Amino acid sequence: MKFGTKAIHAGVEPDPSTGAIMTPIFQTSTYVQRSPGDHKGYEYSRTHNPTRTALQNNLAALENGKHGLCFSSGLGAIDAIIKLLNPGDEVISTNDLYGGSYRIFTKVFERYGIKFHFISMEQPSEIEKYINENTKLIWAETPTNPMMNIIDIEEIGNVAKKHGIIFAVDNTFATPFLQNPLDLGADIVMHSVTKYLGGHSDVVMGAIVVNDDELASKLAFIQNACGATPGPQDCFLVLRGIKTLHIRMERHCQNGREIAHFLKSHQKVDKVYWPGFENHPNHEVAKKQMRDFGGMISFSIKGNKIEDAKTVLENLHYFSLAESLGGVESLCGHPATMTHASIPKEEREKVGLLDSLIRLSVGIEDVEDLKSDLEAALAKV
Ligand SMILES: Cc1ncc(COP(=O)(O)O)c(C=O)c1O
């Protein structure tokens, strides 16, 4: 089955009792048993719910994996992955990553005795320097947030395999439409479903997809034991959103390409970070592992003044100033004070995240309107 067909059909069967073509919202917490232990596969909705099962199977199919698990947020999914570890274990993570991931790693799990090393993974061989017998997990985001670096999933997967380390990829920015980390050697793929998968900025959810049965059963145990599961209404909304993922992503990529080139040639803009540029430092890796370059773009303004970034953000009209990304509508944000404020300034600046950096989530509106919006806001600088 090809991607668009999977997005619409995988995991989803017409309801056997009524023929309803859309998976019903099974708004129930529990299920009647004929006799103790004699049930239809559903006992309690934290453990299993049919609407969630349909979504989990659909997501597994999109990522070419065997097992899908949904969580009440992307961070709920990350929390479950780190709970695979024990005190004393070590994690190597990309140093340019979502601020909330950095926060849960350093402010929550370091207190439980797990050690994190944040490094640039652009040179995969560099990782080996940080590996010891306690290293149990490699965590990568690619494209990275917000600097749009690209990490070579296959190369890192080879290092992880050589040392018997679990390799997890946060695939939120790329989505399974653009990149399938399990096919490239990752053991775990994680999503903030809140973003492109949901696609309409109306749900907060997370997901994990794996191939390995043992890993799946450990994660399902944590999902049920810790309880960060989504409700059926949210699962329904995401199932509906995913049906247009391939069409939305094509338009996000098309608009992203136009906006990236527009910004690059603008006299007030300093640097534009988008992996589709031939002179992007990891362009060849992006071409190898992604099907297109996505709709996420960051750029800085000449002179690097925070006030100039604020002027642009306050004067954009179709790009709404808001946290999050991946919805049909365009959003803009200021990573230094919004999504990445939980990362100390020195750490931010080490990866080039300057105060004037603006991050755009380019939506699927008419691109001419988006360009005029940016032109008008930049004219105020
Ligand atoms: C790359 C990435 N990973 C994880 C998350 C966390 O997901 P959620 O907000 O659904 O908890 C986000 C949220 O912005 C993100 O951008």
The ligand as a Gaussian input file, in Angstrom:
#p B3LYP/6-31G(d) Opt

LIG

0 1
 C       10.128000      18.318000      18.089000
 C        9.163000      18.228000      19.243000
 N        9.180000      17.148000      20.018000
 C        8.319000      17.021000      21.069000
 C        7.419000      18.012000      21.393000
 C        6.500000      17.850000      22.568000
 O        5.221000      17.506000      22.157000
 P        3.868000      17.947000      22.909000
 O        3.823000      19.438000      22.905000
 O        2.810000      17.276000      22.105000
 O        3.975000      17.410000      24.292000
 C        7.382000      19.158000      20.600000
 C        6.426000      20.239000      20.927000
 O        6.550000      21.358000      20.451000
 C        8.283000      19.279000      19.501000
 O        8.296000      20.372000      18.711000

